[in-house]
Amino acid sequence: MNNALSGEKAARTPATVAEIRREFKHADRNVDGRIDFDEFCELLQGLDAGMNASELRQGFHEVDANKDGLIDQQEFIDWWTTD
């Protein structure tokens, strides 16, 4: 995974998972329970990841573990809590 995506990940604790869920809800702009590519790009731009379009697309596909074209909350949590 790109260094901008991997960064330091948090250990999975109840407090951390709650924080990650809040971040997911913030990123889920259309409130459909999933993050699409545009929402993912907005999230990473907000984190100042400094990634180009190709890197963003690659990162999105890495986080989208089930390859359905969307990032669900569990995929998001797994992304933030997996080394």
C-alpha positions in Angstrom: 0.0 0.0 0.0 1.2 3.5 -0.7 3.0 5.2 2.2 0.4 7.9 2.4 -2.2 5.3 3.0 -0.3 3.0 5.3 1.0 5.6 7.8 0.7 4.7 11.5 -2.4 2.6 12.2 -4.2 2.5 15.5 -4.5 -0.7 17.5 -8.1 -1.9 17.6 -9.6 -0.8 20.9 -13.2 0.2 21.6 -12.3 3.9 21.8 -10.3 3.7 18.6 -13.0 1.8 16.7 -15.6 4.4 17.8 -13.3 7.2 16.5 -12.8 5.4 13.2 -16.6 5.0 12.9 -17.0 8.7 13.4 -14.4 9.4 10.7 -16.2 6.9 8.4 -19.5 8.7 8.9 -17.9 12.1 8.2 -16.4 10.7 4.9 -19.7 9.2 3.9 -21.1 12.4 2.5 -24.2 10.9 0.9 -25.0 8.9 4.1 -25.5 5.6 2.2 -23.3 3.6 4.6 -20.5 3.3 2.1 -17.7 5.4 0.8 -17.4 5.8 -3.0 -14.3 6.8 -4.9 -15.1 10.5 -4.8 -15.7 10.5 -1.0 -12.5 8.5 -0.6 -10.6 11.2 -2.6 -12.1 14.0 -0.4 -11.1 12.1 2.7 -7.5 11.7 1.6 -7.3 15.3 0.3 -8.5 16.4 3.8 -5.7 14.3 5.3 -3.3 16.1 2.8 -2.1 12.7 1.5 -0.5 14.3 -1.5 -1.5 11.4 -3.8 -2.0 11.6 -7.6 -5.0 10.2 -9.4 -3.4 6.9 -10.1 -2.3 6.5 -6.4 -5.8 7.4 -5.2 -7.4 4.8 -7.5 -4.9 2.1 -6.4 -5.4 3.0 -2.7 -9.2 2.8 -3.1 -9.0 -0.6 -4.7 -6.7 -1.8 -1.9 -9.2 -0.7 0.8 -12.2 -2.1 -1.1 -11.4 -5.7 0.0 -14.6 -7.2 -1.5 -14.1 -5.4 -4.8 -17.7 -4.1 -5.0 -16.5 -0.6 -5.9 -17.4 0.8 -2.5 -15.8 0.9 0.9 -18.1 -0.3 3.7 -17.6 0.5 7.3 -15.8 -2.8 8.1 -13.4 -2.4 5.3 -12.7 1.1 6.5 -12.1 -0.1 10.1 -9.9 -2.9 8.8 -7.9 -0.4 6.8 -7.2 1.8 9.8 -6.4 -1.0 12.2 -4.3 -3.4 10.0 -0.5 -3.0 9.7 
